[in-house]
Amino acid sequence: MGNQLNISPSPHIHGKETTEKLMYGVVLALMPAFFASVYFFGTGAIIVTATAVVSCMTFEYLIQRYILRKPISVTDGSALVTGLLLALNLPSNIPVLMIVIGSLVAIGVAKMTFGGLGNNPFNPALVGRVFMLISFPVQMTTWPVASGFKTGYTDAVTGATPLAIIKEGLKNGESLSQLMEKIPTTFSMIIGNMGGSIGEVSALALLIGLIYLLYKKIITWHIPVSVIGSLGAFTAVMWIINPDSYASPVFHILAGGVLLGAIFMATDYVTSPMNPKAMIIYGCGIGILTAIIRIWGAYPEGVSFAILIMNAFVPLMNTYIKPKRFGEEVKHG
């Protein structure tokens, strides 16, 4: 009787990773994009980011404390990440009250309504952003010109994003070659010297964040590479077919929120698939949907909608796209 077995439920192997460690790792990876946003948009970027972060953390605390009456988990970093991502998806001149409303939707509706972290089917920051885009379309599509701390918060000089310039110009019958003269150079788009949401403009800063996430093994390559690769392949085909009507794949990758979405939002643990094969299918779906919305849709940008659409298919992917079980018999034809 001295060799009794102790039986306990899974998991039987515990790793060193914790929710806090992973979330604060994402926060560190977002810092290059945040600092780039401050450099290009000045005080407005600081105000927008601080408002979103404080609002998201406050709403999570209040909802857990007074409505759900659950243990307080606001220090786990998830609300902080949601606030940062929401802020980085906004213009640098959007009014504070609208940011607070977007934060309430992101935390109160998209996250806590479903039971909090680990239960939400859709990315909370993107739900908040899309709600704001639908509710406040003028403010959400008024983009300050990047000019550092010369960029005022409420009186910023505004201009169109590269995607909007191409979309409107083609609609008005202008040629693509003429329109390309109106948009920033490839180098400017890489470093972030252009209009847009404060966190999506600097491809260089976002790629630094990607390298950090991969190095720390917080994410894998499957989703970012499949999103960027599928978008690039789809737009490359269209560009080869008719270069006078469709922009190059390099332009589509650098302009708008592709890198921010592919690296930081499509890879959200809760709302993305759990195995590599499903991740690649999921990422390809996002990339192709983004291209379709950009080229033929009403909006010049489509990343947010594409990710939310594919979020809805994640439960099906997790159910039906699974790796072979260890020891499973392989049937040969």
N, C-alpha and C positions, 0 to 999 in steps of 0.2 A: 504493500500500500504506500510505500515511500516514493513511488514513481508516478504520482498522479499528474495528469495533464490538466493545465489550466486553459479553458476554452474562452475566447473573447471574440467579439465581432470585429470585422475589418474596419479600417485598414490595419494590417499587421506590420507594415514597414512605414516608418515615419521619416520624412525628409526634414531638412533644416529650414526650408522655405516657410514663411508665414505670410498672411495677408498683408500685415504692416510692411514687411520687408519688400514684398513685390510692389506694393502701391508706392512706397517712397522711392523705390527704384525707378518707377515710371515718372515720378515727380522730378527726379534728378535728370532723367533723359529729356524732359520737357524744358529744362532750364535754358539750353541754347536758343530754342525758339522763343522763349519768353524774353531773354535779353536782346535778341534780334528785334523783337516787336517794340521794346522800349527804345532801342537805337533808332528805328525808322519812324515810330509814331509817338514817341515822347510821353508826355503826361497822360494822354488819353489811354495808352496801353496799360499804364499802371492803375489808373482809376477803374477801367473795365475789368482787369484781372482781379484786383482787390475786392471789388463789389461782387463778382461772381463767386469767388472763393468763400468770402465771409457769408454770403447769402446761402450757398449750398450747405455749408457746415452748420449754420444756424438752423435752417429748416430741418435738416436731418436730426439734430439734437432735439428740437421742439416736438417733432412728430414722434420720435421714439419715447420721449419723456412723458408727453401729455396726451397723446392719442393712442399709440400702440402700447404704451407702458411696457416696453421691452428694455433689456439692458442697453445702455448707451454705448455705441460703437463708433462714434464720430471721430475718434482718434486713430482708427485703423487706416486712414489715408484715402479711402474710396471716395468720400465726399470732396476731399481736397482735389483729387484727380478729376472728378466730374466738374468742379468749378473751374479748374485750369483749362480743361478741354473746351468747356462752353465758352470761356473768355476768348480762347485762341480762335474760335470760330466766329467771332463778332467783329464789326467795324470798331475803330478806336474812338468814334464820336457818338456811339449809341447812348441814349439817356439811361441814367442809373435805374429809374423805376422799371424800365423794360427789362434790364438785366435781372432785377429782383424777381420779376414775373417769370422770366425764362428759367431762373434757378428753382423757383417753386414748382414749375411743371417738371423739370428734370428730376428733382429729388422727390417731390410729393406725389407726382403722378406716375412717372416712368420707373421709379425705383421703389419707394416705400409702399406704394399701393399693392405691389406684388410680393411684399414680404421683406424687402431690403436686399442687401448684397447677396448675390448668388441665385436670386429668384427672378430678376427682371429679364424679360425676353428681348427687350430692345435697349440699345445703348442710351443711357439717360441724357448725356450731353447732347447727342444728336436729336433726341426727342425735343429737348428744350430749344435747340436751335431751329428746328423745322417749325415748331409752334410759333416762335418769334418771327420767322420768315413769313408765315401765313398771316399772322396777326398784325405785324408791323412791316409790311413790304417796303415802304419807302425808306424808313430808317435802316432796315437791314440790307438795303442795296444802295446806300449812299456811302461811298468809299473815300475817306480822306487820302490826299496825296502824301506819300511818304516823304517827310522832310524833317525828321528828328524832333527835337524839342521846339522847333518852330511851328510844328503842327499843333494848333490849338485844339482844345477838347470840344467846345461848343461852337467854335467859329472856324473850324478847319476848312482849308481849300479842298474841294472834292473833285473826283474824276472817275472815269470808268475803269473797270478791271480789264486786263488783256482779253479775257474770255468774252466779256460784254462788248468790247470793241469789235471783235471778230464777228460775234453773233449779229449785232445790229448792222454792221457794215455789209455783211453778206445779204441780210434781209433787204437792205436798201439798194442792192445791185452793185456795190463796189467790188472790185477784184481783190483777191487775197493778197496779191503783191502790193497793192496800194495800202491795204490795211496793216500789213506787217511793218510798214514804215511808221505807223502810229503807236506801236506797242514797244515796250522796253526791249533792250537787247537780251540775248541769251545770258550774258554775264550778269546783267542787272536782275534777271529772274532767278538766277542761281543764288545770288547773295541776298535778294529780297527787296531791292529798290523798286517797288511797284505798288499799286493799290491793291487792296484785298483785305480779307480778314487778318487780324494782327498776327496770328500764328501760322498762317499758311504761306506767307510770302517768301520766306527764306528757305530754299531747298537745301542749302548747305547746312543750316542749323538743324533742320529735320533729319538729314542724313547722319549728322553727328549723334543725334539721339538714337537713331536706328542702330548704329555701330555699338553704342553703349548697351542697348537692350539685348542685342545678340551676344555681346561679350559676356554679359551677366546671366545669359540664358533665361531672361525674363520672357522673351518671345522666341519663336523659331522663324526661319526664313520663309516658310511656306506661304503665309498669307500676304506679306508685303510684296514678295517677288511675283506671286500670281496676279495680284491686283495690278501692279505696275506693268508686268509683262503682257497681260491680256489687253489692257488699255492701249499699250504701245503697239501691239500686233494689230488690233482692230483698226486703230487710227492710221497705222502705216499702210494697210491695204487700201483704205479710202483715199489716202494721200497719193498713193501710187496710181490709183485709178483716175483721179482728177485733182491734181495739185493746185488748180486754180480755185477750187471750191472747198477743199478740206485742208485744215492746218496739219503740220507735221506732227509725228508722235512725240518729238522732243518738246514742242510747244505744249501739247496736251499734258505731258507729265510734269512740266515745270510750272504751268499756270494753274491757278485755283488750288483746291484742297486735296489733290490726289495723294501727295506724300503724307500730309497730316492725317488723312483718313486711313491710308493703307498701313501706316506705321503705328498709329496710336489709338485709332478707334475701331477699325476692323479687327484688330487683334485682341480686343477686350475678352478676357477669359470667359465671362458669363455668357456673352452673346455670340461667341464664335464656336466652330466645331472642335471636337476633342481629338481627332486623329488626322494625320498628315494628308491622307487622300481626300477626306472631306474638306480640309482646310484649303487645298488647291482648287477644288471645285467651287467652294465658297468665294475664294479670292477672284477666280476667273469670272464668276457671276457678277461680282462688284465692278470689276474693270470693264466688262462688256456693257453692263447697264449704264455705267457712267458715260461711256462713249456714245451710246444710243441717245441718252437724255441730252448730252451736250450738242450732238449733231442735229438731231431731229426734234428734240423737245422744246418746250416753251422757255425753260430756264437755260441760261448759259452755263450753269454749273449743275452737276448731278451726283456728286459723291455722297452727300448726306442721304439722299433718297435711295441711292443704290445700296448703301450699307444697311439701311433700315429694312429695305425689301428683302435682302438676303438674310438679315437677322431672323425674319419670320420662317425661313426654311431650315434654320439650324436644328430645331428638334427633330425634324424628319431626317436630316443628315446623320445626326447622332444615333438615330434608331436603325437606319438601313445601310449606312456606309460604315462598316466596322472592319477592323483587321481580322485576319484569320486567328481563331483561338489556338493556343498552344496545344498541340496534340491532335488537332482536328484532321480527320482523314481527307486527303485531297483526291477528288474523283478525276480519273483520267479518261479522256474520251477514247 
